[in-house]
Amino acid sequence: MVVTERVGLWLNGARGSVGTTAVSGLLALRAGLVPPVGCVTELLDARLAPWDAFVVGGHDITTTPLAKRVESLLRDGVLPYDVTGCIASGLDAADAEIRPGYDPAASSGSQADAARRLAEDIADFRARHDLARVVVVNVASTEPPVRVEHDSLAALEEALAVPGNAVLPPSSLVAYAAFQAGCAFVDFTPSTGVAVPALDELAVWKGLPYAGRDGKTGETLVRAALAPMFTSRALRVLSWTGTNLLGGGDGATLEDPAHADSKLASKARGLAALLGEDVTAPLHIDHVPDLGERKTAWDHVSFEGFLGARMSLQLTWSGLDSSLAAPLVLDLARLMAAAHAAGRTGAQGALAFFFKDPLGSDEHRLAEQARELHAWARSLDAR
């Protein structure tokens, strides 16, 4: 009899919309209540942990129970009413595994102490459930861009030990704690997170894989598919204008220009890489509360053809943000657990398919990213 290893999925920001949808979706999948629509790992030729192998826990600075968060997701059409009763006990079990997250405003002492507590929470979770490994995924709110001054691990850890010294933003402290706990890490946000040289040094030293950043779920997904069409046809893109309308918590967070800067920079880097040059690309993000979980993106592409002919393409993308993001979170948990088991270390660039601003890869074309992902997944079994 083959014994399936149990794997932990630890969500930082577990009680947010994406975290709650991911947990609800996982419970529905393993109960056979829904098909795995949107789960890319179902298309891969690789041996990955089954859905029922996962145990969920996490950190969050809010105390609203998952069951309460589900109510708002039901109203927004993210979750179907006919499955919620069947997953209620599972939601309560997952909620019981969520621990207080790191809140700089309420934290005293050093960031080293805070990271130690976070890492101990994860280690305790792994031990209590007899888990082979744990994958930590950051799905917390987007942070403003931060430049971390200390590039070496030694210098960073010396600074972290000083009480009151805010060396790392919360997303990066979470990544540091994950590595200290011996876990693979995924940054699904555009926050600074794991994109710090000292954290790469720590991951390599510990022999741990990581991936990120900024999950590619909507407008950028469309751009990654369409932009290569222009370049392959030798059509010159003159400008690519975008307007994003967001409701929900993500929209409220990005209403603050400081927080929106991370998202805007992530999107801009990807478009320039796809087109091979910088083009005029103004992008606006507006918070529209009544949209709830729905996100709408409108793009206007101005391009030049033969003999200087001016033409344009307009498109509208409308979707439910958490419905698009949650299956990718579950995919990444499966893939990173397999990467950890296979001894992969450092940035997993082959997972660029999932991200707007991929770490460890300069490839942004969706079709090429998909090919790399499939090849990488097959290679996990060649060990």
VENFENBEL-V257963 format. One record per residue. N is the residue number from 1. RES is the residue in three letters. SS is DSSP state (H for helix, E for strand, C for the rest). PHI is phi in whole degrees, 0 to 359 (999 if undefined). OMEGA is omega in radians with two decimals (none if undefined). Layout:
n = <N:N>
res = <RES:RES>
ss = <SS:SS>
phi = <PHI:PHI>
omega = <OMEGA:OMEGA>
//
This chain:
n = <1:2:3:4:5:6:7:8:9:10:11:12:13:14:15:16:17:18:19:20:21:22:23:24:25:26:27:28:29:30:31:32:33:34:35:36:37:38:39:40:41:42:43:44:45:46:47:48:49:50:51:52:53:54:55:56:57:58:59:60:61:62:63:64:65:66:67:68:69:70:71:72:73:74:75:76:77:78:79:80:81:82:83:84:85:86:87:88:89:90:91:92:93:94:95:96:97:98:99:100:101:102:103:104:105:106:107:108:109:110:111:112:113:114:115:116:117:118:119:120:121:122:123:124:125:126:127:128:129:130:131:132:133:134:135:136:137:138:139:140:141:142:143:144:145:146:147:148:149:150:151:152:153:154:155:156:157:158:159:160:161:162:163:164:165:166:167:168:169:170:171:172:173:174:175:176:177:178:179:180:181:182:183:184:185:186:187:188:189:190:191:192:193:194:195:196:197:198:199:200:201:202:203:204:205:206:207:208:209:210:211:212:213:214:215:216:217:218:219:220:221:222:223:224:225:226:227:228:229:230:231:232:233:234:235:236:237:238:239:240:241:242:243:244:245:246:247:248:249:250:251:252:253:254:255:256:257:258:259:260:261:262:263:264:265:266:267:268:269:270:271:272:273:274:275:276:277:278:279:280:281:282:283:284:285:286:287:288:289:290:291:292:293:294:295:296:297:298:299:300:301:302:303:304:305:306:307:308:309:310:311:312:313:314:315:316:317:318:319:320:321:322:323:324:325:326:327:328:329:330:331:332:333:334:335:336:337:338:339:340:341:342:343:344:345:346:347:348:349:350:351:352:353:354:355:356:357:358:359:360:361:362:363:364:365:366:367:368:369:370:371:372:373:374:375:376:377:378:379:380:381:382:383>
res = <MET:VAL:VAL:THR:GLU:ARG:VAL:GLY:LEU:TRP:LEU:ASN:GLY:ALA:ARG:GLY:SER:VAL:GLY:THR:THR:ALA:VAL:SER:GLY:LEU:LEU:ALA:LEU:ARG:ALA:GLY:LEU:VAL:PRO:PRO:VAL:GLY:CYS:VAL:THR:GLU:LEU:LEU:ASP:ALA:ARG:LEU:ALA:PRO:TRP:ASP:ALA:PHE:VAL:VAL:GLY:GLY:HIS:ASP:ILE:THR:THR:THR:PRO:LEU:ALA:LYS:ARG:VAL:GLU:SER:LEU:LEU:ARG:ASP:GLY:VAL:LEU:PRO:TYR:ASP:VAL:THR:GLY:CYS:ILE:ALA:SER:GLY:LEU:ASP:ALA:ALA:ASP:ALA:GLU:ILE:ARG:PRO:GLY:TYR:ASP:PRO:ALA:ALA:SER:SER:GLY:SER:GLN:ALA:ASP:ALA:ALA:ARG:ARG:LEU:ALA:GLU:ASP:ILE:ALA:ASP:PHE:ARG:ALA:ARG:HIS:ASP:LEU:ALA:ARG:VAL:VAL:VAL:VAL:ASN:VAL:ALA:SER:THR:GLU:PRO:PRO:VAL:ARG:VAL:GLU:HIS:ASP:SER:LEU:ALA:ALA:LEU:GLU:GLU:ALA:LEU:ALA:VAL:PRO:GLY:ASN:ALA:VAL:LEU:PRO:PRO:SER:SER:LEU:VAL:ALA:TYR:ALA:ALA:PHE:GLN:ALA:GLY:CYS:ALA:PHE:VAL:ASP:PHE:THR:PRO:SER:THR:GLY:VAL:ALA:VAL:PRO:ALA:LEU:ASP:GLU:LEU:ALA:VAL:TRP:LYS:GLY:LEU:PRO:TYR:ALA:GLY:ARG:ASP:GLY:LYS:THR:GLY:GLU:THR:LEU:VAL:ARG:ALA:ALA:LEU:ALA:PRO:MET:PHE:THR:SER:ARG:ALA:LEU:ARG:VAL:LEU:SER:TRP:THR:GLY:THR:ASN:LEU:LEU:GLY:GLY:GLY:ASP:GLY:ALA:THR:LEU:GLU:ASP:PRO:ALA:HIS:ALA:ASP:SER:LYS:LEU:ALA:SER:LYS:ALA:ARG:GLY:LEU:ALA:ALA:LEU:LEU:GLY:GLU:ASP:VAL:THR:ALA:PRO:LEU:HIS:ILE:ASP:HIS:VAL:PRO:ASP:LEU:GLY:GLU:ARG:LYS:THR:ALA:TRP:ASP:HIS:VAL:SER:PHE:GLU:GLY:PHE:LEU:GLY:ALA:ARG:MET:SER:LEU:GLN:LEU:THR:TRP:SER:GLY:LEU:ASP:SER:SER:LEU:ALA:ALA:PRO:LEU:VAL:LEU:ASP:LEU:ALA:ARG:LEU:MET:ALA:ALA:ALA:HIS:ALA:ALA:GLY:ARG:THR:GLY:ALA:GLN:GLY:ALA:LEU:ALA:PHE:PHE:PHE:LYS:ASP:PRO:LEU:GLY:SER:ASP:GLU:HIS:ARG:LEU:ALA:GLU:GLN:ALA:ARG:GLU:LEU:HIS:ALA:TRP:ALA:ARG:SER:LEU:ASP:ALA:ARG>
ss = <C:C:C:C:C:C:E:E:E:E:E:E:C:C:C:C:H:H:H:H:H:H:H:H:H:H:H:H:H:H:C:C:C:C:C:C:C:C:C:H:H:H:H:C:C:C:C:C:C:C:H:H:H:E:E:E:E:E:E:E:C:C:C:C:C:H:H:H:H:H:H:H:H:H:H:C:C:C:C:C:H:H:H:H:H:H:H:H:H:H:H:H:H:H:H:C:C:E:E:E:C:C:C:H:H:H:C:C:C:C:H:H:H:H:H:H:H:H:H:H:H:H:H:H:H:H:H:H:C:C:C:C:E:E:E:E:E:E:C:C:C:C:C:C:C:C:C:C:C:C:C:C:H:H:H:H:H:H:H:H:C:C:C:C:C:C:C:C:C:H:H:H:H:H:H:H:H:H:H:H:C:C:C:E:E:E:E:C:C:C:C:C:C:C:C:C:H:H:H:H:H:H:H:H:H:H:C:C:E:E:E:E:C:C:E:C:C:C:H:H:H:H:H:H:H:H:H:H:H:H:H:H:C:C:C:E:E:E:E:E:E:E:E:E:E:E:C:H:H:H:H:H:H:H:C:C:H:H:H:H:H:H:H:H:H:H:H:H:H:H:H:H:H:H:H:C:C:C:C:E:C:C:E:E:E:E:E:C:H:H:H:C:C:E:E:E:E:E:E:E:E:E:E:E:C:H:H:H:C:E:E:E:E:E:E:E:E:E:E:E:H:H:H:H:H:H:H:H:H:H:H:H:H:H:H:H:H:H:H:H:H:C:C:C:C:E:E:C:H:H:H:H:H:H:E:C:C:C:C:C:C:C:C:C:C:H:H:H:H:H:H:H:H:H:H:H:H:H:H:C:C:C:C>
phi = <999:276:263:277:293:272:234:264:246:252:259:272:94:298:265:283:297:293:299:296:293:296:296:298:295:298:297:292:295:285:271:72:276:221:281:278:295:89:267:295:296:291:263:269:268:203:273:238:301:291:300:281:276:269:243:251:211:171:240:199:268:262:246:297:298:303:301:288:297:300:300:289:291:296:298:275:82:285:248:279:297:283:252:296:295:284:252:302:293:294:297:296:295:293:297:292:262:268:250:301:277:271:241:305:291:248:262:239:83:263:291:297:296:297:295:296:296:299:294:294:301:292:297:296:301:297:290:296:258:52:269:292:196:229:252:262:238:271:236:283:297:295:257:296:299:224:260:277:286:267:274:264:296:298:293:297:292:296:289:297:282:277:303:79:270:274:275:246:292:307:298:284:294:296:296:299:295:299:293:296:275:79:245:292:224:232:254:270:246:274:295:303:49:274:280:226:308:295:285:298:300:294:299:294:297:276:71:239:269:214:209:167:225:71:306:264:240:223:303:291:300:295:299:295:272:274:303:298:299:293:293:289:263:58:264:266:282:266:202:220:262:225:231:245:248:233:254:62:294:296:296:296:295:283:295:281:305:297:285:294:304:297:294:296:294:299:295:295:298:295:294:299:294:293:271:79:197:284:232:297:216:295:225:238:237:239:270:235:306:290:288:59:280:282:236:233:235:243:240:236:250:258:220:247:246:302:63:78:299:265:222:209:230:237:214:234:242:228:205:261:304:291:293:281:278:303:296:291:300:293:303:295:298:296:291:287:296:293:296:297:296:276:82:288:226:79:293:263:298:291:268:303:310:268:230:287:234:293:272:83:206:254:273:240:287:300:297:293:298:297:298:297:298:297:295:296:298:297:289:296:274:269:223>
omega = <3.11:3.12:-3.14:3.10:3.06:-3.05:3.10:2.96:-3.10:-3.06:3.00:-2.95:-3.00:-3.08:3.05:-3.10:-3.12:3.13:-3.13:3.12:3.11:3.13:-3.14:3.14:3.11:3.13:3.14:3.12:-3.07:3.03:-3.14:-3.09:-3.12:3.03:-3.09:3.11:-3.13:-3.14:-3.06:-3.10:3.08:-3.12:-3.02:3.07:-3.09:3.07:-3.10:3.13:3.09:-3.09:-3.10:3.08:-3.01:3.00:-3.01:2.99:3.11:3.04:2.99:3.12:3.06:-3.09:3.13:-3.09:3.10:-3.13:3.11:3.11:3.13:-3.12:3.14:3.11:3.04:-3.13:-3.11:3.10:3.13:-3.12:3.09:-3.10:-3.01:3.11:-2.98:3.12:-3.11:-3.09:-3.06:-3.11:3.10:3.09:3.12:3.13:3.12:-3.13:3.13:-3.13:3.13:-3.10:3.12:-3.14:-3.13:3.10:-3.09:-3.09:-3.09:-3.06:3.03:-3.10:-3.09:3.06:3.05:3.09:3.14:3.13:3.13:3.12:3.13:-3.13:3.12:3.08:-3.11:-3.13:3.11:3.10:-3.14:-3.10:-3.09:-3.10:3.11:-3.08:3.11:3.13:3.13:3.03:3.12:3.14:3.12:3.08:-3.14:-3.12:3.13:3.11:2.99:3.09:3.14:3.04:3.12:-3.00:-3.00:-3.09:-3.13:-3.13:-3.12:-3.14:3.13:-3.09:3.06:3.14:-3.14:-3.07:-3.11:-3.14:3.10:-3.10:-3.12:-3.06:-3.07:2.95:-3.09:-3.11:3.14:3.09:3.09:3.11:3.11:-3.14:3.13:3.13:3.11:3.11:3.12:-3.06:2.93:-3.04:3.07:3.04:-3.12:-3.08:3.06:3.14:-3.10:3.02:-3.03:-3.08:-3.13:-3.10:-3.12:3.12:3.01:3.10:3.14:-3.14:3.14:3.14:-3.13:-3.11:-3.04:3.08:3.01:-3.13:3.10:-0.12:3.13:-3.10:-3.08:-2.96:-2.99:-3.05:-3.11:3.04:3.12:3.12:-3.11:3.09:-3.03:-3.07:3.10:3.08:-3.14:-3.09:-3.13:3.09:3.12:3.05:-3.04:3.07:-3.12:3.10:3.12:-3.05:-3.13:3.02:-3.13:3.06:-3.06:2.97:3.03:-3.09:-3.14:3.12:3.12:3.12:-3.07:3.03:3.07:-3.09:-3.13:3.11:-3.12:-3.11:3.14:-3.13:-3.12:3.13:3.13:3.14:-3.08:-3.14:-3.13:-3.11:3.12:3.12:-3.14:-3.07:3.12:3.11:3.06:3.06:3.05:-3.02:3.09:-3.11:-3.12:3.06:-3.12:3.11:3.11:-2.97:-3.05:3.09:-3.12:-3.12:-3.07:3.07:3.11:3.11:3.07:3.14:3.02:-3.13:3.06:-3.11:-3.08:3.11:-3.10:3.13:3.08:-3.13:-3.13:-3.13:-3.13:3.05:3.05:3.13:3.08:3.12:3.11:-3.11:3.09:-2.96:-3.08:3.09:3.11:-3.04:-2.98:3.13:3.09:3.06:3.12:3.06:-3.09:3.08:3.13:-3.07:-3.12:3.04:3.11:3.11:3.11:3.14:-3.12:3.10:3.10:-3.05:3.07:-3.08:3.13:-3.06:-3.13:3.08:3.12:3.10:-3.04:-2.93:3.04:-3.03:-2.93:3.06:3.10:3.14:3.03:-3.11:-3.14:-3.13:-3.00:-3.11:3.11:3.10:3.13:3.12:3.13:3.13:-3.12:3.13:3.13:-3.14:3.10:-3.08:-3.14:-3.14:-3.10:-3.10:none>
//
